[in-house]
Amino acid sequence: MIGILYEDAWTLNETCPSLPSSIKQVLSVAVDLTGFCVLCEKQSRVHLLRISCVGKLLSDHPIPVNLGALTQNKKDDSYECMTTVQNFGDEAILLLNDGFGGGFQPLLRNISGGYKQLSYTGLDRILQYGMGIRYFASSGEIKSASICSEQISVDKKNNSLNKNANRILLMVALVSPSPECTLPDFGSLMQAIFFCQLDVVIAILKNLLNAPIESQPAIVCEQIEGNRNIFHVAVQNAYSRTNADHADVDATDSRLSTASQKLTLLRRKLLRHAPTTRAKAHQQQQLFSPETGKDEPESAVSSDLINKRIPLAAKERQAKSIEIIRELCKNSVVREYSIDLMRQRDINGHSPFETAIYQRAYSAAQLMCQTAIDVKDWSQDVVDILMPSVGSDDTNEDSSLFILCAKDTCSYTWTGEEHTPQKIYECKTCGLVGTLCCCTECALLCHRNHDCKLKKTSPTAYCDCWEKCECKALVTGNNAKREQLLSGMLQCPALFDGLNSKGEHILLFLARTLIEQEGYTKRSKRPGPTTTTTAYGVPIPEHDLEPPKFARKALDLAIGNWDVVKSLLVVGIKKPNTH
C-alpha cells in the first residue's frame, strides 16, 4: 500500500476512489497505526489527507504554507518536494521536516480540526537526526529530572494504543559535520543576526573579507528552518509589534553625518559598476569603508573588545536589526550573493523584500531594494525580487506594489468595538468562525495561506484577529519611508504595468481603495474597552488611532508619474508585432 501511495496521484486515486479528484501530486506519506497521512498538492495549495488502512478518506485540511516554498524546480520545468511529513508511528505527533533549512515545524490542530500557522522552534540547521517516542507511567514523571519509559500502554478490551497516555518526543540531532566545525572560525553570522548583535555582525563581516573564497558561501548563504536566510532573519527583527516600541520613526538615519552621507553616495555610484572579481571588491571596500583606516590592519579589532550583549528591549532590537541590514547591504562579499539571497522564498512564499513589506519594515525594504538596484539596475532579477514568481497560487494581487499601497493597520485600531461596515473574513485555520471575523488587512497579512474566505453575511463588524492570534497589523510603520519606497517602485514599468486578479490597474486599485478609506474617515466615533487586558489576560491593542489615509498620497504619486498614467491608457490595447 505504501508503494502505491508513493507512485503517483493517479494510482492513488485509483486505489482510493473516495479521494478528491483534484489531487495533482503526492508530496510525502507518513504511516501510523490508524492509517496514512498524505501530504499532497491540491488546487495549487498544500493539503494533508488522513486515509484509513482500507483506503477511506477520513479528513482533508489545507496546510498554511506556500507550495512553491516546499518544492524545488528542475531543468525540465517539473519540481520535486524538498519537505516531508513524519509522525514516527504515533498518530498524536505530526512534524513537517524542512528539507531546505533542516528544521522541524510541529503541525498543531486548531479549533476547527485543521492545522494552525506553523511556528518556528528556534533550532539550528540539522544535518542528521534520530527520534523516538517515550511514554510516561504517570503525569508526575514529566516533572522529574530523569526520564524513564515504560512499554506502550495497550487497552486490553479494544487492543489499541491508549490515546491518553503521556508521551514525549526525544530527538538526537547532528548539527555539525565535525567537532571542529561546531564553533566556526569567524563566528556564526546567522546567530549574531538572530540575536541582533550589531557589533558582532560588523566584526564577522569584516573578517569575511579575508576569509577563503571557498568558505564564504557557507557563511553568507546559511539557511535555517522555514527556508530563511540571513536577510529573512534580519527583517523579522526589524519591525515592531506595538506602536509604543516602534523605533523606525525618522525619515532619515540620524546616525549618518553629512560626510558619511556623501561617502555613501560615492560608494553607491562606484558599486553600480560591479567588480568582476572578489579581489577588486575587497579593494573597493577597503578604499571607501569609513571603519577601516589606510594603514590599519584588518585584524586590529580584538574579539575581547566586541560588544556581545544581546539586546532585550524591543525598540533596541528593531533599531539594531535595521543597522544590521544596512551593514549586510554594503558589505562587498554579501553583495555578490545578495541577488540570490533576496530571491529566495521562505515557507510562506515571501522573499526578504516581500517579508519587509508585509511586516511594515519599510526602512529594511528600502535598503534591500536600493541594494538590488545598485547591483543589477532594473533588471529582471530585481523585478523577481519585488514580485512573486514562485508557487502557482501567487497572483499579481500579491505584488509588492499592490501590497505596499494596501497595507494599513488593522481596522480594530480605529473602530474599537464599534460594528463598522467593512469587508470581513473568516479563518478556519485560526478559529475565526461563527461570530468572530477579521478585517481585510489582517486577512492579507496575518492569515495569508490560511483557510481564509470572505464572509457572505452582512459586513458590519469589528476585527477579532488579535484575540485568536498575534496580530501583525497593529503598527503603521514609517510612512515617510513607505512613501519614498513607493516613489522608487513607480519607476519600474514591469511593476505598474501588471494587473491584479480583478483586472485592475494600480491607478484603478488606488481609486477604489481611496473611496473606501474616505468612507472610513467620516466616522469619528471610535469607542473601545476601558480595560487594557481581556478576562483571559490578552492585551487589548490600541483602538484610538486615525483611519488609514495612505491611499491619497499613493494616488497623488502615481498620477504625478506620466508613465503610470500612460500605462493605464494603453490597458487592453494589443502591442504591434515587431517581427
C-alpha positions as CSV (number, residue, x, y, z in Angstrom):
1,M,0.0,0.0,0.0
2,I,2.9,2.4,0.8
3,G,4.5,1.8,-2.5
4,I,1.2,2.6,-4.3
5,L,0.8,5.8,-2.4
6,Y,4.2,7.0,-3.4
7,E,3.9,6.1,-7.0
8,D,1.7,9.0,-8.3
9,A,-1.6,10.7,-7.7
10,W,-3.4,8.8,-10.5
11,T,-2.6,5.4,-8.9
12,L,-3.6,6.8,-5.5
13,N,-7.0,7.9,-6.8
14,E,-7.5,4.5,-8.5
15,T,-6.7,2.7,-5.3
16,C,-8.8,5.0,-3.1
17,P,-11.8,6.2,-5.2
18,S,-13.1,8.4,-2.3
19,L,-10.1,10.7,-2.6
20,P,-10.7,14.1,-4.2
21,S,-10.0,14.0,-8.0
22,S,-8.3,17.4,-7.7
23,I,-5.1,15.9,-6.2
24,K,-2.3,16.7,-8.6
25,Q,0.7,15.2,-6.9
26,V,1.5,13.3,-3.7
27,L,4.4,15.0,-1.9
28,S,5.0,12.8,1.2
29,V,3.4,10.0,3.2
30,A,3.6,9.1,6.9
31,V,2.2,5.8,8.4
32,D,0.8,5.2,11.9
33,L,-1.4,2.5,13.5
34,T,-4.6,4.1,12.2
35,G,-3.7,4.7,8.6
36,F,-1.8,7.2,6.4
37,C,-1.1,10.9,6.4
38,V,-0.7,12.1,2.8
39,L,0.9,15.5,2.1
40,C,-0.3,16.5,-1.4
41,E,-0.8,19.3,-3.9
42,K,-4.5,20.1,-4.4
43,Q,-5.8,23.2,-6.3
44,S,-2.4,24.8,-6.2
45,R,-2.3,24.5,-2.4
46,V,-0.7,22.1,0.1
47,H,-3.2,19.7,1.8
48,L,-2.9,17.0,4.4
49,L,-5.2,14.0,4.0
50,R,-5.8,11.3,6.6
51,I,-6.6,7.9,5.0
52,S,-7.7,4.7,6.8
53,C,-6.0,1.4,6.2
54,V,-8.9,0.4,3.9
55,G,-8.5,3.5,1.7
56,K,-11.3,5.6,3.2
57,L,-10.7,9.4,3.3
58,L,-11.0,10.5,6.9
59,S,-10.1,14.2,6.7
60,D,-8.8,16.8,4.3
61,H,-7.3,20.0,5.6
62,P,-5.1,22.7,3.9
63,I,-1.7,23.4,5.4
64,P,-0.8,27.2,5.9
65,V,2.4,27.1,3.8
66,N,3.3,28.1,0.3
67,L,3.5,25.3,-2.3
68,G,6.5,26.9,-4.1
69,A,8.5,27.1,-0.9
70,L,8.2,23.3,-0.4
71,T,9.4,22.3,-3.9
72,Q,12.5,22.8,-6.0
73,N,12.3,23.4,-9.7
74,K,14.1,21.1,-12.1
75,K,15.5,21.8,-15.6
76,D,12.6,20.1,-17.3
77,D,10.1,22.6,-15.7
78,S,9.0,19.9,-13.2
79,Y,9.7,20.1,-9.5
80,E,10.5,17.8,-6.6
81,C,9.3,18.1,-3.0
82,M,12.0,19.0,-0.5
83,T,9.8,18.6,2.6
84,T,8.4,15.5,4.2
85,V,5.7,14.9,6.8
86,Q,6.7,12.5,9.7
87,N,4.9,11.1,12.7
88,F,7.3,8.3,13.8
89,G,4.4,5.8,14.1
90,D,2.3,7.8,16.5
91,E,-0.9,9.5,15.3
92,A,-0.7,12.2,18.0
93,I,2.6,13.5,16.7
94,L,3.0,15.1,13.3
95,L,6.0,17.1,12.1
96,L,6.9,18.9,8.9
97,N,10.6,18.3,8.1
98,D,12.0,21.3,6.2
99,G,14.4,19.9,3.5
100,F,15.9,23.4,2.8
101,G,16.7,24.7,6.3
102,G,17.0,21.4,8.0
103,G,14.4,22.2,10.7
104,F,11.1,20.8,12.0
105,Q,7.8,22.5,12.5
106,P,5.1,20.8,14.5
107,L,1.7,20.6,12.9
108,L,-0.8,21.5,15.6
109,R,-4.6,21.2,15.4
110,N,-6.8,24.3,15.6
111,I,-10.4,24.7,16.9
112,S,-12.0,23.5,13.7
113,G,-9.9,20.4,13.3
114,G,-7.4,21.9,10.8
115,Y,-3.9,23.0,11.3
116,K,-2.5,26.2,12.9
117,Q,0.0,28.6,11.4
118,L,3.5,27.0,11.7
119,S,5.7,28.2,14.5
120,Y,9.5,28.2,14.4
121,T,11.2,26.1,17.1
122,G,14.4,28.1,17.1
123,L,16.6,25.1,16.2
124,D,19.7,25.4,14.1
125,R,20.2,23.5,10.9
126,I,20.0,19.7,11.5
127,L,22.2,17.5,9.3
128,Q,21.2,14.1,10.7
129,Y,18.7,13.2,13.4
130,G,17.1,10.3,15.2
131,M,13.8,10.4,17.1
132,G,11.8,8.2,19.4
133,I,8.7,8.2,21.4
134,R,8.8,7.8,25.2
135,Y,5.7,7.0,27.2
136,F,5.4,8.1,30.8
137,A,4.0,5.9,33.6
138,S,2.3,8.9,35.2
139,S,1.9,12.6,34.8
140,G,4.2,13.3,37.8
141,E,7.1,11.7,35.9
142,I,7.1,14.6,33.5
143,K,8.4,16.9,36.2
144,S,11.2,14.6,37.1
145,A,14.8,15.4,36.2
146,S,15.3,11.9,34.7
147,I,13.0,10.4,32.1
148,C,12.0,6.7,32.5
149,S,10.0,5.0,29.9
150,E,7.6,2.0,30.0
151,Q,6.1,-0.2,27.5
152,I,3.4,1.1,25.2
153,S,0.1,1.2,27.1
154,V,-2.5,-1.1,25.4
155,D,-6.2,-1.1,26.0
156,K,-7.0,-4.8,26.6
157,K,-10.6,-4.6,25.6
158,N,-10.0,-2.8,22.3
159,N,-6.4,-4.0,21.8
160,S,-5.4,-0.4,20.8
161,L,-3.0,2.2,21.9
162,N,-4.1,4.4,24.8
163,K,-4.6,7.8,23.3
164,N,-4.5,9.5,26.7
165,A,-1.0,8.2,27.6
166,N,1.5,10.9,28.4
167,R,4.3,10.9,25.9
168,I,7.3,12.9,24.8
169,L,9.3,13.0,21.5
170,L,13.0,12.7,22.1
171,M,15.4,13.8,19.3
172,V,19.2,13.3,18.9
173,A,20.5,15.7,16.3
174,L,23.8,16.2,14.4
175,V,24.2,20.0,13.9
176,S,27.8,19.9,12.6
177,P,29.7,17.5,10.3
178,S,32.7,17.5,12.7
179,P,33.6,18.8,16.2
180,E,36.0,21.3,14.7
181,C,33.1,23.0,12.8
182,T,30.8,23.3,15.8
183,L,32.3,26.7,16.6
184,P,33.2,28.5,13.3
185,D,36.4,30.4,13.0
186,F,34.6,33.6,12.1
187,G,31.6,33.1,14.4
188,S,28.0,32.3,13.3
189,L,26.7,35.2,11.2
190,M,23.2,33.8,11.3
191,Q,23.2,33.5,15.1
192,A,24.5,37.1,15.6
193,I,21.8,38.4,13.3
194,F,19.2,36.3,15.1
195,F,20.2,37.8,18.5
196,C,20.5,41.4,17.0
197,Q,24.2,41.7,18.0
198,L,25.2,44.5,15.7
199,D,28.9,44.8,16.8
200,V,29.3,41.0,16.4
201,V,27.8,41.2,12.9
202,I,30.2,44.0,11.9
203,A,33.2,42.1,13.2
204,I,32.2,38.9,11.3
205,L,31.5,40.8,8.1
206,K,34.9,42.5,8.4
207,N,36.7,39.1,8.9
208,L,34.7,37.7,6.0
209,L,36.7,39.9,3.6
210,N,39.8,37.9,4.5
211,A,38.1,34.5,4.6
212,P,38.9,31.9,1.9
213,I,36.7,32.1,-1.1
214,E,35.5,28.5,-0.7
215,S,34.3,29.2,2.8
216,Q,32.3,32.4,2.1
217,P,29.1,30.7,0.7
218,A,28.7,28.6,3.9
219,I,28.8,31.7,6.0
220,V,26.7,34.1,3.8
221,C,24.2,31.6,2.3
222,E,23.4,29.7,5.5
223,Q,19.7,28.8,6.0
224,I,17.6,27.8,9.0
225,E,14.2,26.4,9.4
226,G,11.4,27.8,7.3
227,N,13.7,28.4,4.3
228,R,15.0,31.6,6.0
229,N,18.4,33.1,5.1
230,I,20.3,36.0,6.7
231,F,18.0,38.7,5.2
232,H,14.8,36.9,6.3
233,V,16.0,36.7,9.9
234,A,17.2,40.3,9.9
235,V,13.9,41.6,8.6
236,Q,11.8,39.6,11.1
237,N,13.5,41.6,13.9
238,A,13.3,44.9,12.0
239,Y,9.7,45.7,12.7
240,S,7.8,46.5,15.9
241,R,4.8,44.6,17.4
242,T,3.4,47.7,19.1
243,N,3.4,51.5,18.4
244,A,5.0,52.1,21.8
245,D,8.0,50.0,20.9
246,H,8.3,51.4,17.3
247,A,11.9,52.6,16.7
248,D,11.8,53.3,13.0
249,V,10.3,56.8,13.2
250,D,12.8,59.1,11.4
251,A,12.6,59.6,7.6
252,T,16.5,59.7,7.5
253,D,19.1,57.9,9.5
254,S,20.3,60.1,12.3
255,R,23.5,58.2,12.7
256,L,24.8,59.3,9.3
257,S,26.7,62.5,9.3
258,T,26.9,64.8,6.3
259,A,30.4,63.5,5.4
260,S,29.3,59.9,5.7
261,Q,26.3,60.6,3.5
262,K,28.5,61.9,0.7
263,L,30.7,58.9,1.1
264,T,27.7,56.6,0.9
265,L,26.6,58.3,-2.4
266,L,30.1,58.0,-3.8
267,R,30.3,54.3,-2.9
268,R,26.9,53.7,-4.4
269,K,27.9,55.2,-7.8
270,L,31.0,53.0,-7.9
271,L,29.2,49.9,-6.9
272,R,26.8,50.3,-9.8
273,H,29.6,49.1,-11.9
274,A,30.0,45.8,-10.0
275,P,33.6,44.4,-9.9
276,T,34.3,41.2,-11.7
277,T,36.5,39.6,-9.0
278,R,36.4,39.4,-5.3
279,A,39.8,41.0,-5.1
280,K,38.6,44.2,-6.7
281,A,35.5,44.1,-4.5
282,H,37.8,43.8,-1.4
283,Q,40.0,46.8,-2.6
284,Q,36.8,48.9,-3.1
285,Q,35.6,48.0,0.3
286,Q,38.9,49.0,1.9
287,L,39.1,52.2,0.0
288,F,35.6,53.6,0.8
289,S,34.9,51.9,4.2
290,P,34.9,54.6,6.9
291,E,35.7,52.0,9.6
292,T,39.0,50.9,8.0
293,G,42.0,53.2,8.2
294,K,44.6,53.4,5.4
295,D,47.4,51.7,7.4
296,E,45.2,49.8,9.9
297,P,45.4,46.0,9.6
298,E,42.2,44.0,9.2
299,S,42.8,42.1,12.5
300,A,43.1,45.3,14.6
301,V,39.8,44.7,16.3
302,S,40.1,42.2,19.1
303,S,37.3,39.8,19.8
304,D,37.5,40.8,23.5
305,L,36.6,44.4,22.7
306,I,33.4,43.4,20.7
307,N,30.2,44.1,22.5
308,K,28.4,40.7,22.6
309,R,25.5,41.8,24.7
310,I,22.1,40.6,23.4
311,P,19.6,43.4,23.3
312,L,16.4,42.6,25.1
313,A,14.3,45.8,24.7
314,A,12.0,45.5,21.6
315,K,12.9,49.1,20.4
316,E,16.6,48.4,20.7
317,R,16.3,45.1,18.8
318,Q,14.4,46.8,16.0
319,A,16.9,49.6,15.7
320,K,19.9,47.2,15.7
321,S,18.3,44.9,13.1
322,I,17.8,47.8,10.7
323,E,21.5,48.7,11.1
324,I,22.4,45.0,10.6
325,I,20.6,45.1,7.2
326,R,22.5,48.2,6.3
327,E,25.8,46.5,7.1
328,L,24.8,43.4,5.1
329,C,23.9,45.6,2.1
330,K,27.1,47.5,2.0
331,N,29.5,44.5,2.5
332,S,31.2,43.6,-0.8
333,V,31.1,39.8,-0.2
334,V,27.5,39.8,0.8
335,R,26.6,41.9,-2.2
336,E,27.9,39.2,-4.6
337,Y,25.3,36.8,-3.2
338,S,22.7,39.5,-2.5
339,I,20.5,38.9,-5.6
340,D,20.3,35.1,-5.0
341,L,19.6,35.7,-1.3
342,M,16.9,38.2,-1.9
343,R,15.2,35.9,-4.5
344,Q,14.9,33.1,-2.0
345,R,11.4,32.4,-0.6
346,D,10.6,31.3,2.9
347,I,8.0,28.8,3.8
348,N,5.3,31.4,3.4
349,G,6.4,32.1,-0.1
350,H,7.9,35.5,0.7
351,S,11.3,36.9,-0.4
352,P,13.1,39.1,2.2
353,F,11.8,42.2,0.5
354,E,8.2,40.9,0.5
355,T,8.6,40.0,4.1
356,A,9.6,43.5,4.9
357,I,6.6,44.9,3.1
358,Y,4.2,42.5,4.8
359,Q,5.7,43.3,8.2
360,R,5.8,47.1,7.5
361,A,9.6,47.2,8.0
362,Y,9.8,49.9,5.3
363,S,13.4,51.0,6.2
364,A,14.6,47.5,5.7
365,A,12.7,47.2,2.5
366,Q,14.2,50.4,1.1
367,L,17.7,49.3,2.0
368,M,17.3,45.9,0.2
369,C,15.5,47.5,-2.8
370,Q,18.3,50.1,-3.3
371,T,21.0,47.5,-2.9
372,A,19.4,45.3,-5.6
373,I,19.1,48.2,-8.0
374,D,22.7,49.2,-7.3
375,V,23.9,45.7,-8.1
376,K,21.6,44.8,-11.1
377,D,19.9,48.1,-12.0
378,W,16.2,47.4,-13.0
379,S,17.0,44.0,-14.5
380,Q,14.6,41.0,-14.4
381,D,16.4,39.7,-11.3
382,V,15.4,42.9,-9.4
383,V,11.8,42.5,-10.7
384,D,11.8,38.9,-9.5
385,I,12.7,40.2,-6.0
386,L,9.9,42.7,-5.9
387,M,7.2,40.5,-7.5
388,P,6.2,36.9,-6.6
389,S,7.5,34.3,-9.0
390,V,7.3,31.0,-7.0
391,G,4.2,28.9,-6.5
392,S,1.2,28.6,-8.8
393,D,-1.1,30.1,-6.2
394,D,0.6,33.5,-6.4
395,T,-1.1,36.3,-8.3
396,N,-0.4,39.9,-9.3
397,E,-2.6,41.0,-6.4
398,D,0.2,39.8,-4.1
399,S,2.6,42.0,-6.0
400,S,4.7,44.1,-3.6
401,L,3.4,47.3,-5.3
402,F,-0.2,46.5,-4.5
403,I,0.6,45.3,-1.0
404,L,2.6,48.4,-0.3
405,C,-0.4,50.6,-1.2
406,A,-3.0,48.4,0.5
407,K,-1.2,47.6,3.7
408,D,-2.8,49.6,6.5
409,T,-3.4,49.0,10.2
410,C,-6.0,46.5,11.5
411,S,-9.4,48.1,11.5
412,Y,-9.7,47.5,15.2
413,T,-7.1,50.2,15.8
414,W,-9.6,52.9,14.7
415,T,-13.0,51.2,15.2
416,G,-12.6,49.7,18.6
417,E,-15.6,47.5,19.4
418,E,-18.0,49.6,17.2
419,H,-19.6,47.5,14.5
420,T,-18.5,49.2,11.3
421,P,-19.4,48.4,7.6
422,Q,-16.4,46.8,6.1
423,K,-15.3,43.6,4.3
424,I,-14.9,40.8,6.8
425,Y,-13.3,37.3,6.5
426,E,-13.4,34.1,8.4
427,C,-10.3,32.0,9.0
428,K,-10.8,28.3,9.9
429,T,-7.1,27.9,10.4
430,C,-7.1,30.3,13.4
431,G,-10.6,29.7,14.6
432,L,-12.2,32.9,13.4
433,V,-15.5,31.4,12.7
434,G,-19.1,32.0,13.7
435,T,-19.4,35.4,15.2
436,L,-15.7,36.0,15.0
437,C,-14.0,37.5,11.9
438,C,-11.0,39.5,10.7
439,C,-10.7,42.6,8.5
440,T,-9.1,42.9,5.0
441,E,-5.7,44.0,6.3
442,C,-5.5,41.0,8.7
443,A,-6.7,38.6,6.0
444,L,-3.8,39.8,3.7
445,L,-1.1,39.7,6.4
446,C,-1.9,37.5,9.4
447,H,-4.0,34.9,7.6
448,R,-2.2,34.6,4.2
449,N,-2.0,30.9,3.1
450,H,-4.7,30.1,5.6
451,D,-8.2,28.7,5.0
452,C,-9.5,32.2,5.0
453,K,-12.5,33.3,2.9
454,L,-14.8,36.4,2.6
455,K,-17.9,36.1,4.7
456,K,-21.2,36.3,2.9
457,T,-23.1,37.8,5.9
458,S,-23.7,41.5,6.5
459,P,-20.3,43.1,6.6
460,T,-20.9,45.1,9.8
461,A,-18.4,44.1,12.5
462,Y,-15.1,44.8,14.1
463,C,-11.9,42.7,13.8
464,D,-11.3,39.9,16.3
465,C,-7.9,38.8,14.8
466,W,-5.9,39.9,17.9
467,E,-8.0,37.7,20.2
468,K,-7.1,34.5,18.3
469,C,-3.5,35.1,17.1
470,E,-0.6,37.5,17.3
471,C,-1.9,40.3,15.1
472,K,0.8,41.8,12.9
473,A,-1.2,44.7,11.5
474,L,-1.3,46.9,14.7
475,V,1.6,49.1,13.7
476,T,1.5,51.7,10.9
477,G,5.3,51.7,10.2
478,N,7.4,54.6,8.9
479,N,5.1,56.2,6.4
480,A,7.8,58.6,5.2
481,K,10.0,55.6,4.2
482,R,6.9,54.0,2.8
483,E,6.3,57.0,0.5
484,Q,9.9,57.0,-0.6
485,L,9.8,53.3,-1.4
486,L,6.6,53.7,-3.4
487,S,8.2,56.6,-5.4
488,G,11.1,54.4,-6.3
489,M,9.0,51.4,-7.3
490,L,6.9,53.5,-9.6
491,Q,10.0,54.0,-11.7
492,C,9.8,50.4,-12.9
493,P,7.3,49.7,-15.8
494,A,7.2,46.0,-15.1
495,L,5.7,46.7,-11.6
496,F,3.0,49.2,-12.5
497,D,2.0,47.5,-15.8
498,G,0.8,44.4,-14.1
499,L,-2.9,44.0,-13.2
500,N,-4.3,42.3,-10.1
501,S,-6.6,39.3,-10.1
502,K,-9.6,41.6,-10.6
503,G,-8.1,43.0,-13.7
504,E,-7.4,46.4,-12.1
505,H,-4.5,48.7,-12.9
506,I,-2.7,50.2,-10.0
507,L,-4.4,53.6,-10.5
508,L,-7.9,52.0,-10.5
509,F,-6.9,50.0,-7.5
510,L,-5.9,53.1,-5.6
511,A,-9.0,55.0,-6.7
512,R,-11.2,52.2,-5.3
513,T,-9.2,52.0,-2.1
514,L,-9.4,55.7,-1.6
515,I,-13.2,55.7,-1.9
516,E,-13.4,53.0,0.8
517,Q,-11.0,55.0,3.0
518,E,-12.8,58.2,2.6
519,G,-15.9,56.5,4.0
520,Y,-13.8,55.4,7.0
521,T,-12.6,58.9,7.6
522,K,-16.1,60.3,8.1
523,R,-16.6,58.1,11.1
524,S,-15.3,60.0,14.2
525,K,-16.7,57.7,16.9
526,R,-14.2,55.1,17.9
527,P,-15.3,53.5,21.2
528,G,-13.4,50.8,22.8
529,P,-13.0,48.9,26.1
530,T,-11.8,50.8,29.2
531,T,-9.5,48.0,30.4
532,T,-6.1,47.1,29.0
533,T,-6.5,43.3,29.0
534,T,-9.3,40.8,28.4
535,A,-10.6,38.4,31.0
536,Y,-8.1,35.8,29.7
537,G,-5.2,38.2,30.2
538,V,-4.7,39.0,26.5
539,P,-3.5,42.6,26.0
540,I,-6.1,44.8,24.2
541,P,-4.4,46.7,21.2
542,E,-4.7,50.4,20.7
543,H,-8.1,51.4,19.4
544,D,-7.9,55.2,19.1
545,L,-5.7,55.6,16.0
546,E,-6.6,57.5,12.9
547,P,-8.2,55.7,10.0
548,P,-5.9,54.8,7.0
549,K,-5.1,57.7,4.7
550,F,-2.1,56.4,2.7
551,A,-4.1,55.7,-0.5
552,R,-4.5,59.5,-1.0
553,K,-0.7,60.0,-1.0
554,A,-0.1,56.9,-3.2
555,L,-2.7,58.1,-5.7
556,D,-1.1,61.6,-5.9
557,L,2.3,60.0,-6.5
558,A,1.0,57.6,-9.2
559,I,-0.9,60.3,-11.1
560,G,2.1,62.6,-11.0
561,N,4.1,60.0,-12.9
562,W,3.2,60.2,-16.6
563,D,4.5,56.7,-17.4
564,V,2.0,55.3,-14.9
565,V,-0.9,57.2,-16.4
566,K,0.1,56.2,-19.9
567,S,0.2,52.6,-18.7
568,L,-3.4,52.9,-17.7
569,L,-4.4,54.4,-21.0
570,V,-3.0,51.5,-23.1
571,V,-4.5,48.7,-20.9
572,G,-6.2,46.3,-23.3
573,I,-4.5,47.6,-26.4
574,K,-2.6,45.0,-28.3
575,K,1.0,45.8,-29.0
576,P,2.1,45.8,-32.7
577,N,4.0,42.8,-33.8
578,T,7.6,43.9,-34.4
579,H,8.5,40.7,-36.4
